[in-house]
Amino acid sequence: MFTIILLIVLIVLFFTVLPTWPHSKKWGYGPGGVIGLVLVIVLILLLLGRL
């Protein structure tokens, strides 16, 4: 149950950091890349059974 909630939160965070707002256009894809990297690490840990 915890892992499902964690994945949902990470997916929501990924979509919220995409540069779609005028004030965040200058950020580029940096925040989205960081959240994407965290999501990949969590998925790898899930597949390895460590989470």
PyMOL commands that set and color helices and strands:
alter all, ss='L'
color gray80, all
select helices_A, chain A and resi 2-16+22-27+30-48
alter helices_A, ss='H'
color red, helices_A
deselect
rebuild
show_as cartoon
